[in-house]
Amino acid sequence: MHKPINFVLIGRAGCGKGTQAKLLGEHFGNLYYISSGSLFRKLAGQDTEMGHHIKELIEGGGLPFDDIATTLWMHEIAFNVKEGQGIIMDGMPRRLQEAKDLDDFLDYLDRKKSTMVILLNISRKEAFDRLTKRRICKNCGQIIPWVGDYKSLQACDKCGGDLEERADDIPQAINNRLDYFDKDVSKVIKYFKKKKRLIKINGEQAIEKVFQDILDEVRKKNDNY
């Protein structure tokens, strides 16, 4: 049985993972979207001890320990992804052990060979600039990136809601996330690069060009596309 294409999108905060995930979903149609950030924000909204703890970590630009992240996305895949349905993983894995766990899990599902690991590469300076200017819809929660035509939006292009800055997009929290990327996510990148499975895309191009580069890589690596 032909396995569907899965996408693992990695990159600094603000690199456009969510935007490219949306475009991939629209293009391929049958992809289940998983965002580690969304899973944590959902958990942070729960009136539980863990929810309160996660909320404090997120607002400070921190990250919970490995097992929580791994448990959340494994649960999401196990209970929602159907046979024949591809997966878009946005912002995960972020730690070396999580990358190994993801590989083992995909191998168990016989999806490892059909998974494309894509690094949307932007500089730290570019990431900081985008994160201090991006906005979020107060109504539906969609993140509005500070790139291309999105810069001129006065209201959410999805629901028309008002836009505001994200609570965790303050300089100290942003720098904490960027420091984490340089210290820990870089190990994930090296892991996939060593295995010759990392696809590096210039994320500082126009949104449409980034997406086209991703599709070109899909065509190179998938005969059935």
N, C-alpha and C positions, 0 to 999 in steps of 0.2 A: 504493500500500500504506500502510495506517495505521501510523504509527510509535508505538512504546510510549512511555509517560511515563518520563522520567529525572528524578532529583532530585539537586541539588547542595546539600548542607547545610553552611552556614557559620556560625561563631559562636565566641565565646571558649571556651577549654578549660573543660569542665564544664557547658556549656550544655544538654547532653542530646542531642547529635547522634546518638550511638550508640543511645540509647534510642528516639528517633524513627525512626531507620533500621530498627530491629528491628520496630517497629509497622507501618511502611510495607511492609516485606517480608512480614509476616504478612497484611496487608490486601490487597495487590495480587498476592501469590503469585509472580509471574514477574519478580523483580528480582534483578540481580546486585550484590552488596554489595562496595564497594571502600573501604577505610579507609586513608588515607595513613599514619596512625599505626601500623596493623597491618603494613603493608608495610615500614615502617622497622624495627619491632621484629623482624620476621622476618629482615630483612637483618642487624640487629644480633646475631642469634643465630648467624650464620654464622662459621665459623672461617677468616676471610679478612682481608686487610688492610683492605678496605673495611668489612667487618662490625665489626671492632674499632674503627675510626674512628667509625662511625655510633653504636656503643654509647656511646662517650665523649661524643659530642655530645648524645645523648638524655638521658643521666644528668645532663648539665649544663644541660638545658633549651634546648639550641640546635637549629638546623635546618641540614641540609646545603644545598649550593647548588642552584639551580633545576633544573639538568639531571638530577640524580639523581631528584628527586621526579617530574618529568615522564616520565622514562624508565620508572620503576616502574609508574605508573598506566596509561601508554599500552600497555605490555607486557601488563598485566593485562587490559585491555579487548580488545586485539587477539587475545590467545590464548584468551580465555574467554567473552566475551559473544556470544551467538547472535542471529541475526535474530529479531525479534519479542520479544526479551527486554529489559526496561528495566534501568536502572542506577541504583544509589544511590551517590553519591559523598560520603563522610563526611570532612569536614575538608580538603577540597581544592576549589579552588586556594587557596594561602596567599600567593602573590605575584602582582603585577600581570602579569608576563610569563607566569606559569603560567596565569592566567585567560585571556589572549589565546591561548595555545597550546591550552587546553581548548576555547575557542570555535572555533578553526580545525579542531581534530580532530573535534568534534561536527558542524561544518558539512560536513566531508568525508564523514562517515557519514550525513549528512542527518538528524541528530538534534537539531540546535540549536533548532528551533522547538518541539520537544516536550519541551524541558528546562526544569524549574522551578528557579530559584535561590532558595533559602530561607535567610534570616538568622534564626537563633534568638537573639534579642537578650536578653542579661542584662548586668547591670552588672559592672564589674571586682570590686567588693566581693563580690557574690554568687558570682562565679566563684571567687575565692580561698577563700571559705568552703566551697564544694562540693568543691574540689580537695583541701583539707587534710583532708577527712573521708571522701572516697570510698574504696572498697576494690576489691581484685581477687581473683578466685578462684585459689588456689594450684594447683588441679588443671587447669581448662580455660581459665583466663586471661580469663574474662568480667569486664568492669568493672562494679562495682555502684555506681551513682550515689548521692549523698547527697540524695535527694529523695523525697517521698511515702512510700509503704509500704516502699521499699527501705531506709530508715533502720533499720527494725526487723529486717532479715534477720540471722540468726545464721550462716547457711551459704548457699552458692551456690544460687539457685533453679533453676539449670539442671542441675547435676550433684551437688549436695550437698557440694561441696568446702569446705575451710576458707578463710576470708577473711583478707586481710592488706592493709596499705597498699602502694601502688605505690612502687617504689624511686625514681621520679623526682618523686613528689609531696611534695617538701620545699619550704619557703618560697622559697628562692633560685631553685630551678628553676622553680617556679610563676610567680614574678614575672618571670623571663626570658621565659617563654612569653606572659604577659599583655602585657609590654612589646612583644614582637614583634607581637602582634595589633594593638596601638595604632599601631605604626609602619608595618607592612607590609600586614597583612590588611585594614586600613581602606582601603587603596588599591584592593583587590579589590572591596570593598563599593561604593566610589564608582564604580568602572568599571561594574558591573552596574546601579547606580542610574541612572547617566547614560544607559545604554542602555534604561532603563525596563523592566528585567527582574528587578529585585530585589523579593522578597516578604518583608516584615518581619513576624515573628511574636514576640509577647511570650513569651520563654522562661522567665519567672519564675512562670508560672501552673502549675497542677497538670498533670502529665504528660498526662492524658486531655484536658484543655482545649487544650493545645498541639497535640496530635494532631488534635483536631476542627477547630481553626483551619486547620491544613494541608489537611485534606480539603475544607474549605469553599473554599479557594483553588483546589484542584484542580478542583472543580466549576465554579467561575467561569471558568476558563481552558481547560477541555477539554470540548467538546460530547459526546464519546463516553463520558465517565465515567458 
